[in-house]
């Protein structure tokens, strides 16, 4: 078997650029038209390399077939110069192969030959780039613009031959099968029969047999299960290898700097697109029997909404899209499954509040004309607002009981434990996937291989790596410090801008509250809903909608700022780049989405003052008060609007916008015969699933996770909303990925990355926030203190609570700034929500002892709840191992068998050398190899 290269650790690009003598010009096919339509395996072609069908050209250092001839530099181009005349009326172009029908298209580059100022420069870049791709061993075939639908676009199809694949499989440490897995599967659950309606066919769930695998090595090809070289590496592996070459292939020197990588060529317009091909159309199978039709299978079994109740074919997703996308859908599916339990408990808590609404003594007293109707409340704004009766908030107080009841406490504690169960069980699920998808040793591999081409290009200085003793690029410490200072300042500025926008919304709330209060009091048309739509609620709803609009605008702008400053930092590896961008975006989104909820939960109504001594923002706008029934209903409103609005807007962006763009882009192709609409053109007209595509999917789900954990005590139905959204989200994401986007380049990932740490941090924070919500935002603690310490009615302990929770103010004590303009009924006293002494007491308007008792009870509750939940959380985390016992055993078994197979192979090779009289194969070496095998068995 021919092999390219001088050293095992050299890539083909390095070999191609090191010296002209090392350039290996690979296969150039010269078939007749009839022969080109026959599909044979590349293995057979290599066996016939001395025949008339193809010529193999090689330089010194390669094995040259006896009939080969050397070609000059013009003839070595793999762009087919002597194009065959193809009858477009009879030959379908919906194919994933070159014109010869044998070589698979692993990647496609497209460009438009526009005659502008930089036309010559772009042409030169393309020639140099494609020439270097050929030197790296890739084979190219160009489709002229005359054959495209619009007559403007050139398509360069790329094929990676076997020699390139095996070279880079070794470089990328790709694991390949060495023996079929002989470990028996786990014992089936007797309840599995009940889950049959939710199962997919076995062929869909497990498209490939389970194998023991080992990293590929060119020198040990006999060891691997290579039945067919054309299908040994899956299409996702092939496009990953080609993309690795494309991102590192040079195209010249500009301004004294070496330029390389397809990303730069896409950015400067030299190429318009670079993408691997889908294997077929999603709505029907391909006519080619060699096509796996995996896209069609994914669409039929996974991407349609009517399959929402079915399990996800994770192995097929991983095989088609790669591990990185597979792990995302595995996490999203597991998160959705766990939400089902939280949603059920949340609905039960909500129903408890609904069924006990009529038994709520607080709302009964507020609605009672003899109690709430006789309580005159102080004006809610200065001068313009009038005195009002407490029973006008009857309906809102009844609805607040839906969320502010004893079940709220239970649900807050339950969710603290649920979060821990979710994270711990996900670790176990992730460990199982790591084993099944050959990702156990991936972390070390990723650190070595994922050096960003941008880092290599921008870092001109080099230093010796103390581990490898090789020169590698590095960024000086001073440059790093400057870049981090600029980055940190920019992030701080934008976070400050969010806080400023939140303050602006608060000012809006304060400014329009008086207008709403005056309007609702004087407008007869609002009388039918005036009981439900109070000035507080109207202000909260409009402010929440305004806040949501501001959130969306700031998100749109900051996304681009975050990418720019992360690029400026020049992270060394892809992992570093994603982690830094993730932290910037999450910090911004955290402040952007949650700041308004934090304000309503922990600040609104807490710093109001009292009549005659109100506190003001900027000495102008009087701080807001909570509803007499509490601020929890307003927090629920804020949470519902922002959470639901984000989910609706997100689904519109993810599904409808790409569909409209693709519909518009394909409108011309509909009038043409289907066989003329080539596979590469079909995919070219789709949307691009960029490198940050999954980043936004994770970000969306993690922000949702924050809503259902940080503030869940105020809205038990939040997990139910999240569950319904996620059922839709899985199908929307799968549908758009399968039908609306180009096939992403396959990438590896052994976990959800830095998102795991973010989820852990939010899980801890959620315990604190929910404890504070129950203590300070809801009325639970004041009610309990009254029930156990201040109630005087043994038969109905909660009767009199409303009167007890309202303090008395003498209207004559109003300063002119606060005094209402009118008092037609001549009220002498009004009530306000606080625990202060009455005007005739010697400690007039100071806090009563009950206020301090309640405050002490709130702080004690926070400490006790946090400690109880944290103890339970850490105990549960300790009890549940991160890696299941059977997975540990399988990993050990696979390592043992793999080592045994490799050692036996080495021993057989050594025996062959001894039998052939190889002097280097000494008896000591043979004994040492056998000893290593024995040691491996013992371990």
N, C-alpha and C positions, 0 to 999 in steps of 0.2 A: 504494500500500500504506500502510495506516495505521501511524503510528509514535507511540509514547508518549514523553513526556519533553521537557525544555527544552534540556538540554545533553548532549553525547555522553558525557561522563565522569560523569554522574549515574546512579545506580541507580534502579530503580523505587521502592524503599522510601524513598530520600531524596526523590524527587519527590513521593511520596504524603504524606510527613510535612511537607514544606516549606510547603505552603499548600493550603487546601481547594480552591482553583480548579484545582489541578493533578491532582486525583484523576481517574483515568480508570476509569470503570466499564465493564468489558468485557462480553462477550457473555452474554446470558441466553436460553437456548433455550426455546421454547414449542412443542413438537411434540406431535402426537397420538400415541397409543399405537402405532398401526400405522406411522407415520412414524418413530418412535423406534427401531424394530427394523431400519431400513435403515442400512447402514454406508456413508457417503460420506466422502471425504477432507475435511479441514478447509480445504483450498485451495478446493474447490468451494463450501463454506459461505461462505467470505469473498466469493466472486464473487456469491453470492446474498444478500448482506447487506441489499439493498433489498427482497427478496421477503418473503412472508408468514411464512416459517419462523422468522425470528429478528429481534430488534430490537437495534440497536447504539446504546448510549447513550454520550455523550461530553460533556465540559465544554469550555469555551473553550480553544483551543489545539490541539484535535484536529479531524480531518476528520469532519464529521457527515454521515451518509447522509441523503438527502432525506426519507425517511419516518420518521425517528427522532423520539422524544419524550423530554423529560427526565423522570426519575423522582425521587421523594423518597427520603430516606435509608432508609426502611423497605423500599421496593420494590427498592433496589439490592442487597439481600442476594442472594448467589448460593446460599444454602441454599434448596433448592427448596421454596417455601412451599405452592404448590398441588400437593401430591403426587398423582401419578397412581395409580390403583388397579392394583396389579400382582398378577396371579394367581400365587401362589407355587407352585401345583401344576403349572403348565405352563411357566413361564419359568425357565430356568436362571440361577443367580446366579454360576456359575463363569466370571466374565468380568473382563477388565481394563479395561472401559470404563464410563463413566457410563451412566445409564439411557437416554440418547439413542442409545447404541451407537456414538457417533462420537468423543467426547472421551476420550482415554486417561487412566487413573488413574496419575498419576506418584508419588503419595505418599498414605499413609493415616495419619490420627491416630485414636486410640481413647481413650475415657474412660468411666468408670462414674459414673453420676449418684447418688452416695451422699449421703444426707441426714445429714451429720455437722455439727460446729460450723463447719467451713470451707467448707460447701457454697456459700454465697452468694459468698464470696470467689473460689472456683474458677470459679463461673459467670461472674462479672464478668471474670475474667482471660480465660476462653475467648472471651467476646463481644468483648472488646477485641482479643485476638490475632487472631481470625478476621476481624474487621473490618479490621484492618491488613493481613492477607494479601490481602483483596479489594482494598484500596487499592493494594497492590503489583502487582495485575493477575492474581493467581491466581484460579481458579474453584473453588468448593467445592460439594459435594453431600453431604448428611447421610443416613445410614441410621439410622432410629429403632431404639431398643433392642428394640422389639417384634419386629423382623425378625431379630434376632440369635438364635443358638442357645439361649443361656442367658437371654435376655430382660432382660439387665442392661447390655450394652455398646452405646454409640453409636459409629458409625464416620463420620469426616469424610474424604471422598475429595477429593483435590486434583488439579487439572489445570492445567498451565502452558500457556497459549495461545501462539501463534506470537510475538506481540509481546513477551511476557515472555522467551521463549527467546532471541530474537535480541538483546534488551537485555543479558541476563546472559551470553550467549555472548561478547559483546564485553567485558564487565566481567571475565570469567574467562579471557579470552584463549584461548578454545577454538579449536583448529585444525580446519578443515573442508576438504573436497576442492575443488580448483580445476581439476585435469586428471588424467586417468589416467596412471599412471607409465609412461613409455616407455623406462626403462632396462632393458636385457635382463637376465634372471635369470642367476645364476652357472651356469657349465658343470656339468652333472650328473656326479656321480662314477660311474665305471663299476661300482663295487662296490655301488651303491645297490640293485641287483636282489637282493642278498643280504639287504638290510634290509627287503624288502617285507613279510614277516610281521609286522614291528613297526610298520608304517606305518598311519595312519588315512586314510580317504577324503579326497580333496582338498577337498571341500566342507566337511568338518568342520575340517580344518587351517587353511584359508583361507576363512572365510565371506564375506569382502568383497574386492573388487578392491583393488589397491594404487594409491593416488592420491598426487599431489603435493598438499600442503596449505598453508594459510596461515591466520593468525589471523583470526577472523570480524570483519567490520565491517558495521554496518547500512547504511552509505552505499554499500557495494559489493556488494549482494546479487546483482546481475546477473553478477558475476564467478564465483560459486560454482555447483557442480553441484547445483542444487536441483530435483530432479525431482518430489518430493512433500514438501510442508511437514510432513505428519504423520509422515513417517519420516526426514526429513533429519537430525534429531538422534536418536541412538540412545537407547533407554530408560535406559542407564547415564548418558549425558550429561544427560538430562532430570531424573533423580532427583538428580544432583549439583547442578544448578541450583536445584531446589526446596529441597534441603537447605541450600544457601547462603542462600536467603531465610529459611527457617525459623530458622536459627541467629542471624539478625540482626534479626528482626522484633520490635518492642517490644510489650509488653502492659500497660503502665501504669507508674505511679510508686508505690513503696512505701517508707516511712520516708525520704522525701526523695530517694530514688535512683531513677534510671530503670532499669526492669527489662526485659530482652528475651532472646529465645532459647528455642527449644524444649527445650534441655537443662534449663534451670531449671524449666520447666513440667513436665517429666517427673520431676524430682527432688522437687518439692513436691506431686506427685500430681494436678495439674490435668489432665494427660493420662496415660494408662497406657502408651501405646506410640506410636511414630512409625517408620514403615518404608515402603520402596518394595515393590511387589508382584513376586513371581515371575510369569513370563509364562504358566505352565501347571503342571499337576501333573507330578511327575517321572516317574511310571510310565506315562503315556500322553499322546498328543498332544491339544491342545485342539481342540474342535469348530469354533472360530472360524477361518476361513481366513486372517484377517489376523494371526493370532498366529505368531510365528517359531518357537515351540517349542524355544527354545535350552536351556531347563532340561532338557527331555526328552532332547535330543541329548547334553548334558553327562553326564547320568546314564547313558545307554546306552553312550556311547563312552569315558567317562572315570572315572566314580565307582564303577563295579562292580569288585570285586576280581579277577574273571576276566579283566579287561583290564589286569592289572598289567604285562604284557610290552609293551604298546602305548605309543607316544609320547604326550605330552600335547598336547591341542589348545590351545596357549597363546594363539593369536589369538582363539579363541572365548571362552576364559576372560577375557581382557582386555576383549572386547566386552561380556560379560555382567556381570562383576563389577568391572571397572575395572582400571587399570594397577597399582595398589598390590597387589592380590591376585594379579594376573597375574605380577608380578615375583617374588613370593614362591614361587609354584609353579615358575617358571622356574629360580630359584636352587636350590630343593629337588631338582628333577629333575636339574639339572647336578651338584649335590653327590653325588647317588646314583649317577650315571653314573661320576663320578671315583672313588667308593668301590669300584667293581668292580675296578679295577686294584689298589688297595691291598689289597682282600680277597684277591685271587689271590696276590699276593706274600706276604701274611701266612699264608695256608694253606700255601704252599710252605715257609716258614720253620718252621711248626709241624710239618709232615710230616718235615722234616729232623730236628727234635728227636725225633720219634717213632721214626724209623728208626735213629737213632744212639743210642737209649736204652741198648741192650745193650752199646754200646762205651764208655760213660761210665765211666772208671776210678774217679772219685770215688764214685759210687754202688756200684760193684763192691766197693770196699774197705769201705764202710760196711756192705754186706750180707754180706760174708765173715765167717763165724763166727770164723775165725782172726785177723782184723784188727779189724773193728768189734765182734765179740763179746767181744773181750778188752779193749777200751778202755772204762774206767769213767769216766763223765762226772759232774761235780759237780752237786749238787742244783740244780733250777731255781727253788726258792723256799726261804725260811728255815724251819728247824725241821721243818716238816711233810713236806717232800719228801725222798725218799730218793735214793741213788746209782742211776744207771741205765746200761745198756749202750748203746753207740752204735748197734748194729745194730737197735735198736727203731724207729729212724727210717728203716729201709731203704726202704719203699714211698714215703714222702714225698720222699726224696732222689731216687728214680728219676723221680717225676712232676715234680720241680723242673727236671730236665734238659729237659723239653719246652719250657720258656720261657727257661732260663738256659743258652744255648749260643752258639756263635760266630755263628749266624744272627741272634741278637738284635742284635748290633752292626750287621750289614748292614741289618737292617730299620729300626733307629733312624735310620741315615743316609738310607736310602731315603725314609722318611716325612718327614724334613726337606726333601728335594727335592720330594716329592709335594705337600706343602702349598703350596710356591711355585708349582708347576705349576697346582694347583687355583685359587689366587687370581688368577694372571695370566690363565689361560684364561677364568676367570669375568669378568674385566674386559672381555675381548674379546667374550664372549657378551652381556654387559650393554650394551656399546657398540652392538652390532648391534640389540638390542631397542630401545634408545633411538631409533635411526634409524627402525626399522620401526613403532614406536608413537608417533612424533611427539613425542618427549620431549627432543630435542636442546637446545632453549632453555628447558627447564622450570625449571632451577634459579633463574634470575633471576625467573621468574614466581612461583615458590612463595614466595620471600622477600617479595614484594609483596602476595600475595593471602591468605596463610594466617594473618592476624592473628586470634588467638583471641577470640571474643566475651566470654569470661570476663575477659580482660585489659582489653578496652574497658569492661566494666561495673565492674570493681573499681578501675581506675585513674582516679580523678576529676580528677587534675591533668593539665594539658595544656601542651605546649610546641611551638614551631615546628620542623618538620623542616627541616634545612638544605638538603636536596636538593629536596623538593617545595614548600618554603615554605608548608606547610599545618600547621594545628594538629592535633596528634595526642596521644592519652593516653600518659602515661609513669609509671613507678614511681620515686619518689625514691631516691637512692643510699642514704640512711640506712635506709629501709624494706627495700631489697634486702639490705643488710648484716645486718640483724637476722634476716630470713627465712633467709638462707644459714647464719647461725650456728646457728639452731634446727635447720635441716635437717642440717647437718654433724654436730651433736651427736647427733641422733637416729640417723643412719646409723652413727656411731662406736659408740654404745651397742649397737645390734643386732649389729654385727660382733663387738664384745666378748662379747656373749651367745653367739654361735656358738662363739667360741674357748673360752668357759667350758664350753659343752656338750661340745666336743671333749675338753677336759681331764677332764670328768666321765666320758666314755667310756673315756679312758685309765685313769682310776682304777678303773673297772669291770674293765678288762682285767687290771690288776695285782691287784685284789682277788680275782677269781674264778679266776685262773690256778692258784693253789695248790689250790683246791677241785677243779678239773678234774684236776690232776695226781694228787691223792690218790684221787679217785673212779675214774679210769681204771686206776689201779694195783691197786686192791682189788676191782673189780667184774668178776666172771667173765663176765657176759653181754656185755661189750664186747670180749672177747678176739678174736672173728673180725674185727673192724674196727680193733682197737687199733693195727695197723701203719700204717694210713692216717690214722685220726683221732687224731692226737697232741694233747697238751694245748695246744700252740701253735696248731694248726689249729682246735681246738674253740673256743678263746678268740677267735681271729680271726673265725670264722664268726658266733658269737653277738654279738660286739661290732659286726661289720659290719651285722647285721640291726638291732640296737638303734640304731646310728648312722643307718641309713636311715629308721627311724621318726621319730627326732628331726629329721632333715632335712625330712621331709614336714610335720611340725607347724610348724616354724619358717617354712617357705615359706608355708604357709597364712596365718600371722599377718602376716608381713613384707610380703606382697603388698599388703595393705590399708594398712599403715603407709607404704609407699613411695608409693602413689597419694596418700595424704593429704598428705604433706610436699611432694610435687611440686605438688599443687594450691595449697598454701600459698605456694610460691615465686612463683606467678603468672607463668609463662613467657609471653613476648610472642607467639610464633608456635607453630603446631602442631608444627613441626620442633623447636623448642627444647624443647617439652613432652616429645615422644617421646624426644629425645636425653637429657634429664635423667633421665627415668624409666628409660630403658634403662641408663644408667650406674649408677644406684642399685641396680636389680634385679640387674644382672650382677655388680656388686661383692659383693652379698650372696650370690648363688647361687654365685659362684666360691669364696668362703670356705666356704660351707655344704657344697657337694658335694665340693670337692677337699681340704679341710683334713685329713680322715682319711687320704686317699691320700698327702698330703705327709708326714704323721706316719710312716706305715709305710715310705715310701720313703727318707726322709732323717733320721729321728730314732730310730726303733725299733732297738735293738741297738747304737747308736753311742755311747751314754753309760752303759754298764752297769757299768764298773769291772772288778774281778776278785775271785775268792773271797777273803774276808777284808777286802775294801775295796770293797764294792758301793756304788753310788750309789742314793739314794732320792729319791722325789718326796714333797715336804712332810715329809721325814725319817721317813716311815712306810711307804710302799709302794716295794718294790724295783723298779727299772726292768726292763722286759722284755728278754729275750735273743732273738736270732734262732735259727731252726732251724740245726743244724750244716750243712745244705745251703744256707743263706742265707735272706734275708728276701724274695727275689723271689716265691716261691710264695705268701707271705702278701699281698703287694701285688697279685698276680693275683687272689687270692680276694676281697680288698676291692674291687677294680675291677669284677670280674664281678658281685658282689652289688649294688653301688650302681648300676652302669650298667644291668644287666638289670632290676633292680627299678624304676628310674625309667622305663624304656621301657614295662614292663608296666602300671605304675600310670598313666602318661600316656595310653596307649591306652584303658584303662578309663574314665578321666575324659572323654576326647574322644569316644568312640563310645557306650559303654553308658549312661552317665549321661544324655546328651541324648535318647537313644532311649527310655529309661524315662520321662523327664519328658514327652516328646511323646505317648507311648502313654497315659499317665495323663490328660493334658490333652484328648486327642481321644476318650476312651472314650465320651462321650455322643453325639458326632456320628455314630458308626458306625451307630446305629439309625435315622438319618434319611435320606431320599432324597438322593442325591449332588447333585442340581440345587439343593437348598436350602442346601447348605454352601458359602457364598460364597467367592470367591477371597480377599477380605480377611480373612475369619474363619479360613480355612485357614492363612494366613500368620500371623495373630495367635496361633494356638495353637502355633506353632513357637518354638524358643529364639532368644534375641537374640545375634547375633554383634557384640559391642560394639566400641567404638573401639580397645580394647586386644586384640582377638581375635588379630590377626596378631602382636602383640608377644609373646604367650605362645608362639606357634608358632616364631618366630625364636629365642626364649630357649631353648626345648627343644632345638632343633637345634644351637645354638651351645654349649650345655653338653655335648651329645653329641660335638661336634667337639673339645672340650677333652679328653674321655676318650680319644678315638682318636689324639690328637696328644701331649698332655702326658705320658702314661704308657704309650704304645704299646710301648715297649721291654720292658715287663713282660708284655704280653699281645698277641701277634701276631694273635690271632683277634678282637680288638676291632673292626677294620674290617669283618670278616664279620658280626658281630652288628649293627653299625650299618647295613650294607647291607640285611640282612633286615628290620630295623626300618623303614628308610626306604622300602622297597618297599611295606610295609604302611602306613606313615605317609602316603604320597601318596594312596593309595586311601581311607584313613580320613578324612583331611582333606577330600578331594573329596566323599566320600559324606556326611559330616556337613554340609558347606557347601551341598550341593545338595538334601539331603533333610530335614535336621533343624533347619536354621537359617533365619530370615528372610533375605531378600535384603539383603546389606549395602549401604550407601550407597557408590556408586562414588567412588573417590578416586585421585588421581594420585600417582605416585612414579617417579623416574627411576633409582633405585638401591635397594639394600637399606639405605642410610642409614648410621648410625653403626655398624651391625653389621659393615660392611666394615673399619673401623678396629679393632674388637675382634678380628676374625679375624686381621688382620695382627699385632696384638700377641701373640695366642696362638701364632701361627706362629713368631714369634721366641722366645718363652718356651719353646716345645716343644723347640727345639734344646738349650737349656740344661738343662731337666729330664731329657731322655733321656740326655744326656751324663753327668749326675750319677747317674742310675739305673744305667747300664752301669758306671760307675766305682765307686760306693759301695754300691749295693744288690745287684747281681749279684756273682758270684764270678769273673768273667772276668779282671779285672786280677790278682788274687792268683794265679790259675792260670797266667797268662802269665809273671808274674815267676818263679814256681817252675819253669816249663818251661824258660825261657831262662837262669836264673841259679843255681838251687839244686838242680835235679834231678841225681841221681848215677847214674841208670840210663839208659844210652844206648839200649837196646832198647825200653824202655817209660818214656819221660820223665816221665809223670804218675803213675807208681806211687810211693807214699809221700807223696803230696800231703796226704792226710787227716791222717796222723800229724804231718806238718810244720806243718799249720795249727792244731794243738791244743797249747796250753801245759800244763805240769804244775804241780799245786798239792799241797802237803803238807797232808794233812787235819789234822795237829796244829796247823797255823797258823790254823785256823778260830776266830774269836772266838765266844763263847757265843751271841751273837745269831743267827749264821748256821749254827751247827753242827747237823746233823740229829739228831733225837732217837734214831734207831736206826742202827746199822752192824753188822747181823748177820753179814756175811761178813768183817768186820775189814779193810776196805780201808785202805791207808795213803796212797795218792795218788789223785787224780782229775784229769780233764782238762777244759779249758774252751777256748772258741773265742777265741783271741787270739794275738799274737806277743809273748811275754814270756819272760824268762830263767827257768830252773828254780830250785827252792828252794835247790839246792846251789851256785848261781853267786854270785859276789861282788856282782853287780848284780841281786840277787834280786827277781823280779817286775817289773823295769823292762822297757820295750819293747826288743826286739832290733833289730839293724840291718835285718833283713828287713822289719820293720814300717815303717821310714822309707823303705826302697826302694819298698815297695808304695805308700805314701802319695805319694811323688814321682811314681811311675808313674801313679797315679790323676789327680793334678793335671795332669801332662803330657798324659795322654789327653784330659782335658776341654778343655784349651786347643787341642790339635791338632784334635779332632773339631769343636769349635765353629767354629774358623777355616775348616776345610775346607768344612763345610756352609754357613756363611755366605757364603763366597766363591762356591760353586756357586749358592746361592740368588740372590745379587745378580746374578751373571752371567746366570742364566736369566731373571730379571726384566728385565734390560737387553736381552736378546736378543729377548724377546717383546713387541712393541708393544701398548699397551693398546687401540688402535683398529685393526681390520683395514684394510688398504690399500683394499680394494674399498668398505668402508663410508665411509672418508674421501672417496673419489671420488664416491660417491652423495650424500653430504651436500653437497659442493660443487656437484654437478650440480643438485640440488634447489634449493639457494639461488639458483643462477644463473637457473634456469628460473622460479622463483617471482618473483624480482625482475623478470625480463623480462616475465612475464605482467602483473604489477602496473603496470609502467611503460607497457606497451602499452595497458592499460585506461585509465590516467590520460591518455595521449596522445589516445586516441579521445574521451574525455570533453571534453578541451580543444578538440579539433577541432569537436565538436558545439557548444560554447559560442561558438567563433569564427564558425561558420556561422550561428548564431542571433543574432549581433550583440551578444554579451555584452561590454560595455565593459571589464569586469574581466579578461577573458581576453586579455591583451596578446600581441603577437608575441614579446616578450622571454621571457614565461613559456613560450610554445610552444618556443622555441629552447632554453631551459634544460631543459625536460623531455626533449627529444630528446638533448641533451648528456648528461643523466644516464643515458639508455639506452645510449649509446655507451660511456660510462665503465664501466657495469656489464658490458657485453660484453667490454671490454678486461681488466677484472679477472678 
